[in-house]
Amino acid sequence: MKCFFCQYKTEPSFKDLDNLEKFLSPRKKIVNREKSNLCAKHQRKLTKEIKYARYLAMLPYVSYQGLR
């Protein structure tokens, strides 16, 4: 299976929240490479973009809603 970003010839961006949320767990943790099926280059870039989006308050750091 090919990397999501290689397949569509795009790069992860902090502005594209829909794509970033695909690679977050229900508790908003970043999913590892084995589960996300990304190549190493795009996994590193994705991690930086998610962290930047969190810094700008576009994504939450953690989410406990509905998980009791």
N, CA, C and O atoms as CSV, one atom per row, in Angstrom:
chain,resi,resn,atom,element,x,y,z
A,1,MET,N,N,0.838,-1.190,0.000
A,1,MET,CA,C,0.000,0.000,0.000
A,1,MET,C,C,0.881,1.251,0.000
A,1,MET,O,O,1.874,1.325,0.724
A,2,LYS,N,N,0.511,2.209,-0.804
A,2,LYS,CA,C,1.317,3.409,-0.970
A,2,LYS,C,C,0.924,4.474,0.055
A,2,LYS,O,O,-0.204,4.505,0.547
A,3,CYS,N,N,1.875,5.332,0.356
A,3,CYS,CA,C,1.667,6.454,1.273
A,3,CYS,C,C,0.527,7.349,0.755
A,3,CYS,O,O,0.433,7.601,-0.446
A,4,PHE,N,N,-0.333,7.823,1.659
A,4,PHE,CA,C,-1.478,8.674,1.294
A,4,PHE,C,C,-1.027,9.914,0.528
A,4,PHE,O,O,-1.616,10.258,-0.496
A,5,PHE,N,N,0.009,10.585,1.017
A,5,PHE,CA,C,0.459,11.830,0.396
A,5,PHE,C,C,1.215,11.572,-0.903
A,5,PHE,O,O,1.134,12.381,-1.828
A,6,CYS,N,N,1.948,10.461,-0.994
A,6,CYS,CA,C,2.623,10.114,-2.251
A,6,CYS,C,C,1.597,9.748,-3.315
A,6,CYS,O,O,1.748,10.099,-4.486
A,7,GLN,N,N,0.560,9.047,-2.901
A,7,GLN,CA,C,-0.472,8.592,-3.826
A,7,GLN,C,C,-1.187,9.780,-4.484
A,7,GLN,O,O,-1.440,9.757,-5.689
A,8,TYR,N,N,-1.510,10.806,-3.708
A,8,TYR,CA,C,-2.220,11.973,-4.241
A,8,TYR,C,C,-1.291,13.127,-4.609
A,8,TYR,O,O,-1.751,14.202,-4.992
A,9,LYS,N,N,0.024,12.900,-4.493
A,9,LYS,CA,C,1.038,13.891,-4.856
A,9,LYS,C,C,0.785,15.235,-4.167
A,9,LYS,O,O,0.781,16.288,-4.805
A,10,THR,N,N,0.573,15.168,-2.837
A,10,THR,CA,C,0.378,16.370,-2.034
A,10,THR,C,C,1.342,16.346,-0.855
A,10,THR,O,O,2.059,15.368,-0.645
A,11,GLU,N,N,1.351,17.421,-0.098
A,11,GLU,CA,C,2.150,17.515,1.124
A,11,GLU,C,C,1.205,17.821,2.279
A,11,GLU,O,O,0.200,18.504,2.084
A,12,PRO,N,N,1.510,17.327,3.483
A,12,PRO,CA,C,0.680,17.684,4.631
A,12,PRO,C,C,0.786,19.184,4.918
A,12,PRO,O,O,1.864,19.771,4.826
A,13,SER,N,N,-0.348,19.790,5.266
A,13,SER,CA,C,-0.369,21.217,5.569
A,13,SER,C,C,-1.205,21.458,6.817
A,13,SER,O,O,-2.229,20.804,7.015
A,14,PHE,N,N,-0.778,22.387,7.653
A,14,PHE,CA,C,-1.512,22.678,8.879
A,14,PHE,C,C,-2.881,23.294,8.579
A,14,PHE,O,O,-3.757,23.286,9.444
A,15,LYS,N,N,-3.076,23.818,7.387
A,15,LYS,CA,C,-4.351,24.429,7.011
A,15,LYS,C,C,-5.406,23.383,6.651
A,15,LYS,O,O,-6.603,23.653,6.752
A,16,ASP,N,N,-4.977,22.208,6.235
A,16,ASP,CA,C,-5.886,21.148,5.781
A,16,ASP,C,C,-6.247,20.244,6.959
A,16,ASP,O,O,-5.693,19.154,7.104
A,17,LEU,N,N,-7.176,20.700,7.797
A,17,LEU,CA,C,-7.502,19.989,9.034
A,17,LEU,C,C,-8.174,18.644,8.790
A,17,LEU,O,O,-8.006,17.718,9.583
A,18,ASP,N,N,-8.935,18.523,7.697
A,18,ASP,CA,C,-9.612,17.252,7.417
A,18,ASP,C,C,-8.601,16.126,7.213
A,18,ASP,O,O,-8.781,15.021,7.727
A,19,ASN,N,N,-7.543,16.409,6.466
A,19,ASN,CA,C,-6.516,15.389,6.245
A,19,ASN,C,C,-5.703,15.132,7.508
A,19,ASN,O,O,-5.335,13.988,7.778
A,20,LEU,N,N,-5.417,16.169,8.283
A,20,LEU,CA,C,-4.644,15.974,9.515
A,20,LEU,C,C,-5.400,15.101,10.505
A,20,LEU,O,O,-4.799,14.264,11.177
A,21,GLU,N,N,-6.714,15.288,10.602
A,21,GLU,CA,C,-7.510,14.521,11.574
A,21,GLU,C,C,-7.610,13.041,11.217
A,21,GLU,O,O,-7.924,12.221,12.080
A,22,LYS,N,N,-7.347,12.689,9.963
A,22,LYS,CA,C,-7.325,11.271,9.573
A,22,LYS,C,C,-6.201,10.521,10.283
A,22,LYS,O,O,-6.285,9.308,10.478
A,23,PHE,N,N,-5.159,11.237,10.665
A,23,PHE,CA,C,-3.981,10.620,11.260
A,23,PHE,C,C,-3.898,10.862,12.762
A,23,PHE,O,O,-2.816,10.795,13.345
A,24,LEU,N,N,-5.053,11.147,13.395
A,24,LEU,CA,C,-5.126,11.309,14.845
A,24,LEU,C,C,-6.040,10.229,15.418
A,24,LEU,O,O,-7.030,9.846,14.795
A,25,SER,N,N,-5.697,9.744,16.610
A,25,SER,CA,C,-6.535,8.762,17.294
A,25,SER,C,C,-7.754,9.483,17.878
A,25,SER,O,O,-7.810,10.712,17.844
A,26,PRO,N,N,-8.733,8.738,18.414
A,26,PRO,CA,C,-9.891,9.404,19.043
A,26,PRO,C,C,-9.507,10.338,20.184
A,26,PRO,O,O,-10.227,11.295,20.467
A,27,ARG,N,N,-8.389,10.072,20.837
A,27,ARG,CA,C,-7.910,10.961,21.902
A,27,ARG,C,C,-6.975,12.040,21.381
A,27,ARG,O,O,-6.318,12.734,22.157
A,28,LYS,N,N,-6.918,12.178,20.056
A,28,LYS,CA,C,-6.136,13.212,19.360
A,28,LYS,C,C,-4.627,13.017,19.481
A,28,LYS,O,O,-3.867,13.984,19.427
A,29,LYS,N,N,-4.203,11.789,19.642
A,29,LYS,CA,C,-2.772,11.485,19.597
A,29,LYS,C,C,-2.393,11.200,18.147
A,29,LYS,O,O,-3.223,10.738,17.364
A,30,ILE,N,N,-1.153,11.473,17.794
A,30,ILE,CA,C,-0.672,11.223,16.436
A,30,ILE,C,C,-0.472,9.715,16.265
A,30,ILE,O,O,0.171,9.071,17.093
A,31,VAL,N,N,-1.026,9.162,15.190
A,31,VAL,CA,C,-0.960,7.727,14.918
A,31,VAL,C,C,0.423,7.382,14.367
A,31,VAL,O,O,0.993,8.155,13.598
A,32,ASN,N,N,0.963,6.229,14.754
A,32,ASN,CA,C,2.309,5.850,14.318
A,32,ASN,C,C,2.329,5.410,12.847
A,32,ASN,O,O,1.284,5.241,12.219
A,33,ARG,N,N,3.519,5.233,12.328
A,33,ARG,CA,C,3.706,4.935,10.899
A,33,ARG,C,C,3.077,3.629,10.470
A,33,ARG,O,O,2.555,3.529,9.360
A,34,GLU,N,N,3.115,2.621,11.332
A,34,GLU,CA,C,2.566,1.314,10.965
A,34,GLU,C,C,1.055,1.399,10.746
A,34,GLU,O,O,0.518,0.734,9.860
A,35,LYS,N,N,0.377,2.206,11.541
A,35,LYS,CA,C,-1.083,2.335,11.416
A,35,LYS,C,C,-1.484,3.339,10.343
A,35,LYS,O,O,-2.512,3.169,9.687
A,36,SER,N,N,-0.682,4.380,10.163
A,36,SER,CA,C,-1.046,5.414,9.194
A,36,SER,C,C,-0.632,5.055,7.767
A,36,SER,O,O,-1.150,5.630,6.809
A,37,ASN,N,N,0.296,4.109,7.622
A,37,ASN,CA,C,0.805,3.684,6.307
A,37,ASN,C,C,1.435,4.834,5.515
A,37,ASN,O,O,1.289,4.907,4.295
A,38,LEU,N,N,2.124,5.718,6.206
A,38,LEU,CA,C,2.833,6.809,5.541
A,38,LEU,C,C,4.305,6.461,5.400
A,38,LEU,O,O,4.840,5.662,6.169
A,39,CYS,N,N,4.957,7.065,4.413
A,39,CYS,CA,C,6.403,6.904,4.288
A,39,CYS,C,C,7.074,7.763,5.364
A,39,CYS,O,O,6.430,8.633,5.949
A,40,ALA,N,N,8.334,7.531,5.621
A,40,ALA,CA,C,9.052,8.223,6.698
A,40,ALA,C,C,9.077,9.733,6.472
A,40,ALA,O,O,8.895,10.509,7.409
A,41,LYS,N,N,9.298,10.136,5.246
A,41,LYS,CA,C,9.367,11.568,4.923
A,41,LYS,C,C,8.058,12.277,5.263
A,41,LYS,O,O,8.067,13.334,5.894
A,42,HIS,N,N,6.938,11.697,4.846
A,42,HIS,CA,C,5.655,12.339,5.082
A,42,HIS,C,C,5.200,12.200,6.536
A,42,HIS,O,O,4.477,13.062,7.035
A,43,GLN,N,N,5.606,11.137,7.221
A,43,GLN,CA,C,5.266,11.003,8.642
A,43,GLN,C,C,5.953,12.114,9.446
A,43,GLN,O,O,5.338,12.703,10.334
A,44,ARG,N,N,7.210,12.399,9.142
A,44,ARG,CA,C,7.915,13.483,9.833
A,44,ARG,C,C,7.262,14.832,9.554
A,44,ARG,O,O,7.063,15.634,10.466
A,45,LYS,N,N,6.931,15.076,8.286
A,45,LYS,CA,C,6.290,16.343,7.907
A,45,LYS,C,C,4.907,16.460,8.544
A,45,LYS,O,O,4.534,17.532,9.023
A,46,LEU,N,N,4.151,15.375,8.553
A,46,LEU,CA,C,2.816,15.362,9.146
A,46,LEU,C,C,2.877,15.690,10.636
A,46,LEU,O,O,2.060,16.460,11.141
A,47,THR,N,N,3.845,15.107,11.334
A,47,THR,CA,C,4.001,15.359,12.764
A,47,THR,C,C,4.262,16.833,13.028
A,47,THR,O,O,3.670,17.415,13.937
A,48,LYS,N,N,5.141,17.439,12.245
A,48,LYS,CA,C,5.432,18.864,12.419
A,48,LYS,C,C,4.209,19.727,12.137
A,48,LYS,O,O,3.952,20.699,12.848
A,49,GLU,N,N,3.459,19.374,11.104
A,49,GLU,CA,C,2.275,20.154,10.744
A,49,GLU,C,C,1.177,20.023,11.805
A,49,GLU,O,O,0.507,21.007,12.117
A,50,ILE,N,N,0.985,18.819,12.365
A,50,ILE,CA,C,-0.001,18.632,13.433
A,50,ILE,C,C,0.394,19.437,14.664
A,50,ILE,O,O,-0.450,20.085,15.284
A,51,LYS,N,N,1.670,19.398,15.017
A,51,LYS,CA,C,2.132,20.149,16.184
A,51,LYS,C,C,1.977,21.652,15.967
A,51,LYS,O,O,1.646,22.376,16.905
A,52,TYR,N,N,2.208,22.128,14.755
A,52,TYR,CA,C,2.041,23.545,14.453
A,52,TYR,C,C,0.559,23.932,14.519
A,52,TYR,O,O,0.216,24.994,15.038
A,53,ALA,N,N,-0.319,23.065,13.991
A,53,ALA,CA,C,-1.766,23.327,14.056
A,53,ALA,C,C,-2.244,23.351,15.506
A,53,ALA,O,O,-3.121,24.142,15.852
A,54,ARG,N,N,-1.683,22.503,16.348
A,54,ARG,CA,C,-2.018,22.527,17.776
A,54,ARG,C,C,-1.558,23.840,18.402
A,54,ARG,O,O,-2.287,24.441,19.190
A,55,TYR,N,N,-0.362,24.281,18.057
A,55,TYR,CA,C,0.191,25.522,18.580
A,55,TYR,C,C,-0.702,26.712,18.214
A,55,TYR,O,O,-0.869,27.632,19.014
A,56,LEU,N,N,-1.269,26.694,17.018
A,56,LEU,CA,C,-2.157,27.761,16.560
A,56,LEU,C,C,-3.592,27.571,17.054
A,56,LEU,O,O,-4.472,28.353,16.695
A,57,ALA,N,N,-3.839,26.550,17.867
A,57,ALA,CA,C,-5.159,26.238,18.439
A,57,ALA,C,C,-6.179,25.853,17.364
A,57,ALA,O,O,-7.374,26.107,17.517
A,58,MET,N,N,-5.708,25.242,16.282
A,58,MET,CA,C,-6.613,24.742,15.252
A,58,MET,C,C,-7.016,23.300,15.556
A,58,MET,O,O,-8.071,22.836,15.125
A,59,LEU,N,N,-6.167,22.601,16.301
A,59,LEU,CA,C,-6.438,21.232,16.748
A,59,LEU,C,C,-6.219,21.165,18.260
A,59,LEU,O,O,-5.364,21.874,18.790
A,60,PRO,N,N,-6.987,20.318,18.960
A,60,PRO,CA,C,-6.756,20.179,20.402
A,60,PRO,C,C,-5.537,19.297,20.681
A,60,PRO,O,O,-5.167,18.451,19.867
A,61,TYR,N,N,-4.930,19.509,21.833
A,61,TYR,CA,C,-3.809,18.658,22.245
A,61,TYR,C,C,-4.320,17.290,22.670
A,61,TYR,O,O,-3.764,16.268,22.266
A,62,VAL,N,N,-5.381,17.259,23.487
A,62,VAL,CA,C,-5.985,16.001,23.934
A,62,VAL,C,C,-7.499,16.151,23.900
A,62,VAL,O,O,-8.021,17.266,23.895
A,63,SER,N,N,-8.202,15.019,23.875
A,63,SER,CA,C,-9.653,15.033,23.905
A,63,SER,C,C,-10.127,13.862,24.734
A,63,SER,O,O,-9.820,12.709,24.435
A,64,TYR,N,N,-10.872,14.162,25.770
A,64,TYR,CA,C,-11.448,13.106,26.616
A,64,TYR,C,C,-12.950,13.050,26.484
A,64,TYR,O,O,-13.601,12.345,27.255
A,65,GLN,N,N,-13.524,13.763,25.540
A,65,GLN,CA,C,-14.978,13.815,25.405
A,65,GLN,C,C,-15.531,12.490,24.930
A,65,GLN,O,O,-15.105,11.953,23.908
A,66,GLY,N,N,-16.476,11.972,25.677
A,66,GLY,CA,C,-17.137,10.714,25.309
A,66,GLY,C,C,-16.307,9.477,25.572
A,66,GLY,O,O,-16.678,8.394,25.121
A,67,LEU,N,N,-15.191,9.595,26.287
A,67,LEU,CA,C,-14.324,8.449,26.560
A,67,LEU,C,C,-14.215,8.255,28.078
A,67,LEU,O,O,-13.226,8.653,28.692
A,68,ARG,N,N,-15.211,7.659,28.654
A,68,ARG,CA,C,-15.193,7.416,30.093
A,68,ARG,C,C,-15.121,5.955,30.400
A,68,ARG,O,O,-15.098,5.571,31.569
